């Protein structure tokens, strides 16, 4: 997740207003093929490619899915915009001002197919121009074999949800009784850290009425707790201070718990063979919260706009969207969608339940970032993570850490 905000309009001196993007060919003529650019579909089971083939079979309209390396997708879309040769649609991490003026209004698609209103942001035009395709959510995994060996209980229902105090005590028992090297590892990411802050009652770093980023005392409390946990006994300092691989540590079988997210389910099911693992409820202290992320589906205006919007509406229709989620292992963004996760049903059900019962702040970062992108601001650094690393290493206290985060985020908004 990105936090540094700089006005991209000053970086890209492009006047795109009034451009008529052809979408499928440099000439701007209508094409029989809808080009769909994305990244990572193969790693997610090829869900979009499978649905594109199904659409062609049903309608005769060909949708060509082009899987582009993640690091190249942004550049290729910018180059395509300048060459008047954007694809019909794309799955992107955020909206880029370079091509924002050519986006289709997808608001009717969102309402028709019951996309959760709390996940939607409107552009300056008042339109919904970017639809979330799926949700990523922070969550907790445990090494069930170690917990069972140590005969330590963990919550299996909302009635028994643990606090961070109770969780810490539990993993320390696992360390002692089952010879686990560490009690917990957490990905070195502000995406994970934000959910930890929320669980202690923090609202993160929202903008106040004066247009400044600020936070409350709960953030300081959470950061102090996080530092105390990073003691090289309960948690390995190498992950946050030396970019150690948290996932590899957990898969070694010597760590009691892993604070990561839903995207790990498929990997763990394929690659963890030496011990039993399971998804469990995250602690709260006292707030139940996760942190949500997403990718967005956008359609570009041009001669194929009607065909593009029609395909997008078909893709988000409940039956088809449920199938996409099943193939790719997505958490759904629509209300009332019944997804059959087969062997991993319990894990996905737990994540969906966490999302439904989490505090509203859990979706705030995701919505804010899209709002900032619509306004021409993006980011290339992460002050929350960077300053927390300085705090963990002893270079500054918690007060200076919070002040530095607020100051940097204010400066980035100002440009």
N, C-alpha and C positions, 0 to 999 in steps of 0.2 A: 504494500500500500504506500502511496506517495503522499507526501505532505508539503513539500516545497512548492510554492505557487508563484509562477512567474508569468507575466503577460506574453503569451506566444505571439500576439500580434506584432510585438516589437521585434520578434525573431524572424517571423515569416512575412516579408513584405509582399503579400499577395492580395490582389483585389479579386475576390471570387464572386462578389455579389453580381447576380445577373447572368452567371455562366450557366449554360444549358449542357449538363453532362450527358454524354451519349450513353454511358452505362456499359454497352456491349461491344462497341467498335469505335475507332477514332473518328469515323464519319458521323457518328451520332445516330445512325439508322437503327431501326428496330431489328432485333435479332431473335432467332427462334430459341436461343439458348440463354438461360439466366446464369451468369457467372456469380459464384458464391465463394468469397474469400474468407478463410479462417485459419486458425492455428491450433494444432494439438488434437484434431479429431481422431487421428489414428490411435493416440494414446488413451482416448476415452471410448474406445470400442467402435469408432467409426459411425457413431449415431447419426450425425448430420448426413453423411454420405449414404447411409442406408435409407434415411427418410427421403432424400433427393431421388433415389432410384424408385422408391415407392410412388412418389409424386408423378414421375415420368410415366410409370406404368398405369396410373389412374387417369392422367390427363393428357398424356402425349407431349407435355411441355418439358423440355430437358433442362435440368438444373445441374450445372457443372461445378462440383465442389473442388476448390483448389486449396490444398493444405500447404500453407506457407510457414517457414520457420518463424517462431515467435519474435525473434529479434529483428526480423526483416519486414514484418507485416506493416508496421507504422510507416516505414520509409516507402514501401511499395504503394501504399494507399495515397500518400502525399504526392508521389511522382505521378500516379494515375490521375489524380485531381488536376495537376498542372498540365497534363497531356490531354485533358478532356476525355479520359478513357477509364472512368471508375467502373467497377463491377456493378451488378444489379444490387447486391447486398453483401454484407460482411458481418462477421462476429468479431467484436473488438473489445479491448479493455476499457476504453473510454471514448468520448467524442473528441475529435480533433478540429480546431477552428479552421484548418486548411480546407476541410470539406464539409463543415457543419452547415453551410448555407444550402447545400444540395440534398438535405435529408428529407425523407418522406414523413408525413404525419401518420403515426401508427396508433393514435389514441383509440380509434374504433376497434382495432385488433385487440388492444389491451382490455377494453370493457367487454367486448363480445366474449372473450375467452377467460374472463375473471382472473386476470393477473392481479396479484395482491396490490391494492392501492398504495400501501405503505412502502412499496419498493420502487415506485415510479417518481420521476422528476420531470418537470416541464422545462422546455427550452424558453429563451427570451420571447419567442413568438407565442408562447402559451400552449405549445404542442407537446405531445409525448412522441419523441423522435428516436428514442433508444429503449428497446425492450430487454429486460434481463432474461438471459437464457436459462440460468440455473443459479443455485445458491451454493456458495462454499461457507461452511460454518466451522468455527473453532470448537474443538471437543477434546475429550480425554479418553485415552486408552490405558489399560492396565495389562501387565503380564499376569494372566489368570493363574498360570502354573505356580508362580512365586507366591501369590496371595494364598492359594490353596495349600501350598507346602507350609507356609507360616501360620495357616489357620486364622487368617485375618479377613474379616467381613468387609464387604463393599456394598453400597446401596444398589438395590435392584428395582426400586420404585420411588416415586416422588415423596412418599411418606417418610422415607429414610434418607433423604438427600443430606449429604454431609457438608459441613463448613470447611473452610481452609484449615482451621485448627484441628478438626477431626481427621481430615485427609492427611495432614502432615504427620500426625501421631500414628496413623495407620501405616503409612509407607516407611516410617522409621522402624516399626515393628517388623515389617517385611524385610527390611535391610538386616535386622539383627537375627531374625529367626530363619530366614531363607538364604542368607549370605548374598543378598543383592548388593552390587557395588554402589549404586545410587538409588535414591528414592524416586527421583523425578528428573526428567529432562523436558525442556521447553524450547521449541524452535526459536532461533534468534530473529525475531520479527516483531515489528510494532503491531501487526495484525493480531498476533497472539497476545502481546502485552496489553493492548487496549481492552480485550475481554477480561483479562485479569483485573485491570483498573475498575471496569464496570462492576465486577462482582464485589468490590469493596465499597460500592456506592458512588464511585466517580462518574461524572458525565463526560470524561475525556477532556478535550480542549475545544469547546464550542466557541463560536463568535458571540460576544456580548452585544448589548444595545449600542455600544459605541464603535462597533466594528473591529474589536480587538479579541484575539484569542486569549482565553483565560481558563482557569480550572479551580477546583475547590480543595479543601483540606483532605478529602478522601483520597485524592491522587497521591498526596505526600504519604499518607498512611500505607497505601498499597505499594508504592515504590520502596519504602523502608522495609516492608515485609519481603518484597522480592529480593532485595539486597541480602537480607538475613538468610534467605533460603539458598542463595548462591554462595555457599560456604565451602564448596569442594567436598562436602560430606553428603548433605541431602541432595544437592544439585552440583553437576560438574561446571566449574568456572570456564572451562575450555569452550563451551558452546557459545556463550555470549561474548567472551573476551578474546577468543582465538578462532572463531568461526568453525568450531567443531561440528561434526555431523550428528545432530540429535537423533535423526531417524536410524542411522547406523548403530548408534549406542543402544537404542531400544531393541533393535533387531538382533543384537548380540545376546539377548536373553538375560542380561545382568542388571537391568533397570526395572524398577517396580511399575513406573507409570510414565506416560508420554503425553504432554499437552501439545496437541497439534491440530488436526482437523479431518473432516470427512473425506478429503481426497486420498487419505492413506488406506482406506478400507480395501480397495481393489489390490493395491500393492501388497498389503499385509496378507491378504487371502491367498495370493500367489506365491509369496516369497518367504513367509514365516512358517517353517516346518518343525522347528525344534521345541516349540512351546506353545501353549494355548494363550490367546489374547482375546480381549473383548472390549467393546466400547462401554463406558460407564458415565453416569451423570457427573458433570463438573461440580466442584464445590461452589458455595455461595457464602458471602460474608458482608452483608446479609442478602445481596441482590442476586437473583438468577439471571444470568446474561451470557450471551455468546458475542461473536463479532462476525458480521456477514460481509461477504464479498460476492462479486458476480462478473460475468462477461455480458456484453450487450449485442443484440442483433439490430442492425440498422439497414434501411433500404435507401437507395439513392434515386433521386428524381431523374427523369429522362424518358425516352420513347417507350421503355418497358416498365414504366412505373406501375401501371395497372396489373400487369402480370406479376411483378415483384410483390406488390401488396397482397395479391391473391394467394401466392405461395406462402407468404409469411402467415397469413390468416389460417391457411390449411395446416401449417406446421404447428401452430399454437392451439388448434382445436383440441379439446380434451383427450380424445382417443389417440390422436397422432402424437400429441405432446407427451402423454403417458408412455407411449412406446419409445420415444426419444430418451426419456429419463431412464427407462429400463435398460436400454442398450448402453448408454453412456454412464450410468450410475449417478445421475443428477438428482439433487434435491429440488423439488418442483417450486416454481414461482407462482403457480396458479392455485386458487382455492378449489377444493373438491376433486382433485385429480387422484385417482387410485393407481399407484405405481406398484408393480409386482417386482420386488427386488430379489426374489427367489432365495438363494442360500444366505444372503446377507440382510434379510428382512429385519431382524431384530436390531441390527446396528443402525440401519437407515431410519427405522421407526423412532429410535432413541433421538437421533439428530433432529428429525422433524418435530418431535415433541419438545425438545429443548428450544427450538426456534419459536414454536407457537407460544411457549410460556416464558420466554425471555423478555426482559425489559425493553421498551421501545428504543432505547439508546443503542441497542445492538445493531440496528440498521442505519444509524445516523451517519457513520463515516462513509458508507457506500453512497448514500444519497448526496452528501456534501461534495464528494469528489466529482460526481457527475455535474452538479450545479456549478462548481468552479470551472469545470471543463467547458460548459456551455458559455461561460463568461470569458473564455480565452485564457484561462490559467491552468497550468499543469505543473508537474514537479519532477525534480531529478535528484532529490535527496530526502532523507528521513530523519528530521531532527528528534523525534521522539525516541527512536532507536539509538541514534548517535549519542545523544546526551545521556541516555540511560546507561550506555556502555561506559561513559566517563564516570558516572556515579558509581557503578559497580566496581570500577577499577580504583576508586578512592581519589580521583582527581578533583571532585567537587562534591559538596553536600547536596541534600535533596532540595533545599531552597534554591540554590544556584542552578540546579538541574532544571527545575520547573521554570524559573525565570528565563533561562536560555532557550528552552523550547518555545515559550510564549513570544519571546523577542524575535526569534528566527521566523516563526510562522507569521507574525505581524509584518516583518520586513518583506517576506515573500509576497504577501497580498499586495503590499504597496508597490511592488515591482522593483 
